Amino acid sequence: MSNRNNRHIVPNPGGGWDVRKPNAARASAHADTKQAAEQRGREIVRNAGGGELRIHGLDGQIQDSDTVPRGHDPNPPHDRK
C-alpha cells in the first residue's frame, strides 16, 4: 500500500486534534476531540483509496496504527479488457 494515503492524528498546539498528511504544511482536518479526529481521518484515508492511520498521544508518540481499507466506489470503471 502506498505511503501517500497515510495520515497521522496529532495534538494541535492551540487545542484539539489534527489529521495530518506526512510532510504537509497544513492539516487535512481539525477536530475538538481525538475520537472525532480519528473518525475523520479514517474517512479521508478510505476516500483516498486506503492506507494507514497513525494515532499519536499528547506526548507525540505513536499509540496505535490502523490499516484503513479502500472505500466503496459508486462509479467503478467499466473496462472489459
C-alpha positions in Angstrom: 0.0 0.0 0.0 1.3 3.4 -0.9 2.5 5.9 1.8 0.8 8.8 0.0 -2.5 8.0 1.7 -1.1 7.8 5.3 -2.5 10.2 7.9 -1.5 11.0 11.4 -3.8 12.1 14.3 -1.7 14.6 16.3 -2.5 17.1 19.0 -2.8 20.7 17.9 -0.8 23.2 20.0 -3.8 25.5 20.0 -6.1 22.8 21.3 -8.0 19.9 19.7 -6.6 17.3 17.3 -5.4 17.5 13.7 -5.5 14.9 10.9 -2.1 15.5 9.1 -0.6 14.0 5.9 3.2 13.4 6.4 5.3 16.4 5.4 2.2 18.6 4.7 2.2 22.3 5.6 -1.3 22.2 6.9 -3.7 19.8 8.5 -6.2 17.8 6.3 -8.8 18.3 9.1 -9.2 19.6 12.7 -11.5 18.3 15.4 -12.1 19.2 19.0 -11.8 15.6 20.3 -9.3 12.8 19.5 -12.2 10.5 18.7 -13.7 12.9 16.1 -10.3 13.3 14.5 -9.9 9.6 14.3 -13.3 9.2 12.6 -12.5 12.0 10.1 -9.0 10.5 9.5 -10.4 7.1 8.6 -12.9 8.8 6.2 -10.2 10.7 4.5 -7.9 7.7 4.1 -10.8 5.5 2.9 -11.8 8.1 0.3 -8.2 8.4 -0.9 -8.0 4.6 -1.7 -7.0 3.2 1.7 -3.8 3.5 3.7 -2.5 3.8 7.3 -3.9 5.9 10.1 -1.4 6.5 12.9 -2.7 7.8 16.2 -0.4 9.8 18.4 -0.7 10.7 22.1 -0.3 14.1 23.8 3.4 13.3 24.1 3.7 12.9 20.3 4.5 9.2 20.4 2.5 6.8 18.2 0.0 5.0 20.4 -1.8 3.0 17.7 -1.8 2.3 14.0 -4.8 1.2 11.9 -5.0 0.0 8.3 -8.0 1.5 6.5 -9.3 -0.3 3.5 -10.4 1.3 0.3 -13.9 2.7 0.3 -16.8 1.6 -2.0 -16.6 3.3 -5.4 -20.1 4.1 -6.5 -18.8 4.6 -10.1 -16.3 1.9 -10.8 -14.5 1.7 -14.2 -16.4 -0.3 -16.9 -13.3 -1.6 -18.7 -13.7 -5.0 -20.2 -10.2 -5.7 -21.4 
